[in-house]
Amino acid sequence: MKTDRFLTIPELLIQKINVLYPNLSETDQNRILIEAVLGANQRLVKIYSETTDIHAADLRFKLAGLLEKPSLDDMSLEDAKNARFSNGEISPVDEYFHWLNKTTEVLKCLNDGFITKEDAALRENLLDTLNFRENDLILCLGLYEKNNTAPAMERWRFVRYKLQKLREMRTSIKFLTHREEETRTTRSEYDTAVPYYQYFKKLSQAEFGQDLSKEAKERYGIRIGHENDQDLSEDYDHYADIVDALLDRLTSVKEEQK
C-alpha cells in the first residue's frame, strides 16, 4: 500500500487536473486550479484549445468524479481479483462493499483469541485506506456543493452516506481491536465486538444506502453513529474549506516570491 498520499487540497486537485489534462505547464495547472475552485458555474475554462474548453461546473464535476473513483493501490492483489469490476475498474459502490467485507474480516480476525502479525497488518492497512479516502470524499462534497445542480447534489448525498459509513467502520476498528501484534484477546472483547460484526455483515448484504433503523441499532447495542457529525450536516460548508486551502496556497506562494 502507498503511504505518501496525504496531500493538501490544492495538491489533490492539481493531481486530478493532471489526470484529466496531461502535459500542462505549471502555470496552466495553477490557473486551472484557481478557476476550478473559484469559477462561476458557466465560466469557460481554457484548457488546450477551444475544442477542450470546459465550463467550471463541468470541470468540478469531473474532478469530483475522479476523487470518488477508488484506487486499486488500496487493495491487495487478491482483493483486486475478487472485486467486482465494471469496464476494468472497481466502482465507488463496490469500494463501499469492499470496505464492509474488510471491516468484518478485521473484527473477526482480531478478536479470535490471538492477534498475529498478519492480523495487525490487515488492521493498519484498512485504517490507512479509510483515512486516505476520507480526505478524497470530503473534497468531493465541497466540489459538488459549489455546483449545486441536481446531478451534483445527487452525488453529494451518495458521498455523504459513504463517508458516514466509512467513519463508522473506522471507529469500530479503532475501539474494538488492538493494534499490537502477538497479543491475546479476551472473551469479553469478543462478545463486545460481535454486535458490530453482525451490523456490518448485514450492511454488506443490503443494497447501498440501506441502513438499520435507530431502534434496530439500539437492539444490537450499536453506539457508533456518525450521522450527526457536524461536517456531515447539510449546513456545513465544505466548499469554504476548499477556498481557504487555496488562499493559503496562494499566500504561501506569494511569500516565497518576495
N, C-alpha and C positions, 0 to 999 in steps of 0.2 A: 504494500500500500504506500502511496506517496504521502509524505508528511510535510510538504512545503507549500501547501495551498492556502494558507491563511493570508489572503491578500486584502488590501484595503478596498473599499467600494470603488474608487476610480480605477484601481488596478484590475479588479474583476471585470469592470465594464470594458476597459481597453482590451483585455484578453478576449472577450467575446466579440468586440468590434473587429479584431484581427482575424477571428474565425470567419466572420461574415465577409470581410473585405481584406484579403491578404495584400501584403506588399505596400501598405500605406506608409507615407513618411511620418516621422514622429509629430511633425506639425499638423498634418491632417488627422492623425489619431486623436490628438488633443482637441482639435477643432470639432471633430465629430462627437467626441465625448461631451463637450460643453453643449452642443446643440441637442444631443440625445437627452441630456438631463433637463436643460432649461427651455428647449424649443417648444413653442405652442404646437398643438396637435397638427395643424395644417402647414406648419413651416416646412419648406422644401430644403432638405439637407443635401448638399453637394457631396457626391462620393467620387467616382472616377470621371464620369461624364454625364450628359443629360439623360442617357439611357439607364443610368444606375442611380439617379437622384431618387430620394425617398422622403416621404413626409415623416416628420419627427415621431408622430404617433405610431406609424408602421415600424419605424426603426426600434422604438422602445418595445413594441410587441415582439419583434424578432429577437431582441436581446433577452427579454424575459423568457421567451421560449427556449433559448439556448441554456439559460440558467436553470430552467426546470429539467432539462434533459439530463438524465443520470449518466455518470461516467463509469465505464467498465473498470477503471482503475480502482474503484471502491469494492470490487468483487474478486474473490479468488477465481482461479481458472475453473474449478469445479462448480462454483456458484454460477459463473457465466454460462457454463454448459447446460446447467439445469434451469436457467431463467427462460421465461417465455419471451421470444423475440418477435418484433414486427419490423419488417424491412431491414433486418440485420441489426436492429437496435432494441435495447430494453426501454420500455415506455415509462413515463412518470408513475402510472398506476402500478405497473409491475414492480417498480422500485419500492413502492409502499409495501406491497405484499412480501417482497424480499426482506425488508426490514422486520416485518412481523415474524417471519419464519426464523430469522436470525435471533430475534429477541427471545422467542420461546426456546430456541436451542441454548442460548446463554443461560436463561433462568433455570433450565433443566440441568445442564452440564455443571453449572457452578453451585448447585445445591444438592448434588447426588452423593455427598459424603466426603469427597476429596477433590481439590482443585489442582489439576495438572498444569504443566507449562502450556500445553496446547489450549486448555480451557481459558487460562488467563489471557493468552494472546487473542483468542476469539473475542473475549470481552473488550479488550482495549482497541482492537481493530474496528469493532462495531461502534464503539463510542467515538472514535476518531471520525468515522464516516458520518455519523449523525451530527457531530459538531461542524464539520465542513459543510454539509448540506444545509444545515440551519442558516448559515450565512448566505448561501445562494438563494434560498427560498424567501428570506426576509427581503433581500434586494428585489426579488420578483414582485413582492407585494407593493413596494414603492413605485416601480415602473408601471404596474397596472393601475395604481391609484392616479398617477399623473394623467394617464389616458382617459380614464373614467368613462369608457364606452361600454356597451353591453357585453361584447366579447371579452374585453379586458376584465370586467368585474366578475364574469363567469369564471375566468381563470383565477381571479383573486380568491373567490370562495373555495375553489379546489385547493389552491396552495395553502390557504389558511387552515383548512381541515387537516391537510397532510402535515403541516408544521405543528399543529396541536398534538397529533398522534406521535410525531417524532419526539416531542418533549415528554410525552407520557412513557414512551419506550425507554428513553434515556434516563428519566428519573427512576423508573423501576429497576433498571440495570444497576444504577449507581447505589441505590439504597438496599437492594435485595441480594447483591452479590459482593464478594470480596475481590479486591484487585491482586492480593498476594497469591502467588503460585505455591504449590506444595503445601497447601493448607487444608485442614479438615473442617468440614461444616457440620452443623448440628441438626437434629431432627426438628428442633424449634424453628430454625432458619428455613428448613424445607417446608414446614407447614405454613409459614408466613408467605413464602413465595408461590405456593400452589394456586391461590385465587388469581394472582396476576398472570401466571402461566395460562390458566384457563381463559381468562379475559382476552389475552392477546391471541390465543388459539381460536376463540370464537370470532374475533375480528378478521383473522386470516381466512375464515371460511365464509365470511359475508361479502356482500358487494362493497366496493369502495364507497365510503360515506355513510354506511350503515353502522350505527353505534348502539351500544346498550343504553337503555333508559337510566336516568339518575337513580331510580328505585332499584333497578337490577344491579347497578354498580354497588349500591349500598348493601344489597343482599350478599353480594360476593365479598364485600369488605374492601372494595377498591377505593383508595384515597389518594389518587394521583392526578386528578383532573387539572388540565391546563386551559380549559375553555374560558376561564376568567382572567387569563394573563392580560395585563394592561396593553401590551403591544399586539395582542390578537383581537382587540376590540375594534369595532367598525369606525370608531372615532380616532383611533391612533393614526398619526401622520407619518408613515414610513417614507414618503417622498421627501419630507422635510429633512429627514436624516441623510438622504442621498445628496440633497443640495448642500447641507452643512459639510459633508465629507468632500464634495467638490470644491467648495470655497476654501476649506482648509488646505487642499492640494494647491489651489491657485495661489493662495497666500504664501505657502511654503516655497513654491517655485519663484515667486516674486522676490522673496527674501534672499534666495540663493543667487539671484541675478544681480543683487546690489553690489 
